[in-house]
C-alpha cells in the first residue's frame, strides 16, 4: 500500500518532533521531512514531492499565509493548517481556508506534548482526508472582490416566515458556505448551519461571513428566535437544532452527546428540520467527509422538504453529498455556485404565485 507522504512545516522543534512521531506511527503514512521555515520547505517540496503538508502560520523569514498563497497559485497541493486556539489564530485559520488549505487542527497553548498525543487521531484523520481531497489552483484569493463583481440580487418579496434553509457541511465547507450565503438577498428566509468546527472558531467564522453577506450572520445562541434575513452558525463543540415556541422557531444549543462522531452534528440539525419544519424546510448538503446528516436529509425529504446537494466536481470532499444522494435525499445536485441561485429562483417563483 502506497503511504501518504507528509512534510511538516513548523518553527517549533517540539511540534515538528511530535507531528513526525504521530505520522510515523501510522501504517498508511510517512513523515518524509520537516522544515522550520517556508523557504526551506519550498526546496524540500521540490526534492521530496510530498502528498500533504502540515503548516504553521507564525514562522521566520516568510509568513505562513504568504507561503500558502504562493503555493496554491503555483503548485496547488493538500495543506492541513496547525493553528493556535486563540481568537487571532481563528481569524488567520479562516484566511488560510480561503487561500486553499483543506482543513486545520487547533494546537494547545499549554501542555503541548501531552495534548498533542491526545490530538493524534484528529491530526491523522485530517491528513488522510487532505490526501484524498480535490485541490484546485486558487486564482481569486480575495472574497470581497469576488462578491463585488457579482450582479446585485433584488429582494425576494413576501416569502413565508415559516420557511427555513438548513445547511450542513464539513471539510471544505467554510468556503462553500461563504459561496452560498453571499449570494442570498437581505430578505432571504432564515438559514441555520452546522459546519464541523471546534469551539473557539465558529464565532470568528460567523463574524467573517457577516462582514461579507447581505443577511446577518451570527453564532447561534440558545433560546433565540430564528428570524428571516439571518443565518445562524452552530457553536463549535455544541449540538444545534431548531424547535418551536408558540408561533416562533427558536434555536436550541446544548451540550449533547456526539452524533456520528460530531458535535455539532448535521444529523441533529437536519432531524429537527424533518420533525419541526417539515415541508417549509429547504435542505442544502455541502462538501464534507463521511455521511453525517445523510439519513436525516432523507427524513427531511420524506417530511416534504426540497433538498439541494453539491455535485462532486465542485466538492473538496464528496463524502456527505454522495451519501445523501445514495439515500435518495437529493432533489437537485448542483455545483456550489448554482445552489443559491436555484434556491432564490424557487423562492421567487413561489412569491410570484403568492401575489397572484
Buried (B, 14 or more C-beta within 10 A) or exposed (E): EEBBBBBBBBBBEEBBBBBBEBBEEBEEBBBBBBBBBBBBBBEBBEEBEBBBBBBBBBBEEBBBBEBBBBBBBEEEBBBBBBBBBBEEBBBBBBBBBBBBBBBBBBBBEEEBEEEBBEBBEEBBBBBBBBBBBBBEEBEEBEBEEBBEEEEEBEEBBEBEBBBBBBBBBBBBBBBBBBBBBBBBBBBBBBBBBBBBBBEBBBBBBBBBBBEBBBBBBBBBEEEBEBEBBBBBBBBBBBBBBBBEEEEEBBBBBEEBEEBBEBBBBBBBBBBBBBBBBBEBBBBBBBBBBBBBBBBBBBBBBEBEBBBBBBBBEBBBBBBBBBBBBEBEBBBBBBEBEBBBEBBBEBBBEBBEEEEE
